[in-house]
Amino acid sequence: MTGPAAPRKPAAQRRAEILRAADTEFAANGLAGARLEAIAARVGVSHPRIVQMFGTKRSLFLEVVHAAFDRIEATFEDAEPSLIALGDAYGRLLQSERTVGLVVMQGYAASADEAVREAVGRRHLELQQLVARLSGADMLQVRTFFATGLVLTVTLLLELPDLRADTAWSAWILGLAAPSGEAP
């Protein structure tokens, strides 16, 4: 038995509500673990209504992943055009909108799915190109920026105490990964 039907709302408003609920569900459970029924319950609509609006669970997941990448891009475009400022802006974004980092990480984790891998890979490369264009950094600097960003993402999402995601800490991690006696 289901509860009372949700009040009629404009399709655009309902769509936005579903995307917010899906953001929370996918951030917590990923593509494989999220349930459309749980998303529907958060919004007060039926599971078939979500399928009608978005098609498959994968399609809804990809919309949520694209929205997370869009937030990162907008954050970078609004920041000062230096790698340090871009990194600081990204850190503030993750602290204020935790699901952005979680959804992107879930996108990477779901890359065994070919459609997800293609979409997330394309968005990741576009993000690298944006950072290079905005900052004027070369590809090695961009790769270092993204490696440090991954450390920052993991550190913030896991809420690790007293760990830093700065260049010195990243260099220390790379040094641990280098074969003994070999410089990173």
Buried (B, 14 or more C-beta within 10 A) or exposed (E): EEEEEBEEEEEEEBBEBBBBBBBBBBBBBBBEEBEBEBBBBBBBBBBEBBBEBBEEBBEBBBBBBBBBBEBBBEBBEEBEBEBEBBBBBBBEBBEEBBBBBBBBBBBBEBBEBEBBBEBBEEBBEEBBEBBBEBBEBEEEBBEBBBEBBBBBBBBBBEEEEEEEBEBEBBEEBBEEEEEEEEEE
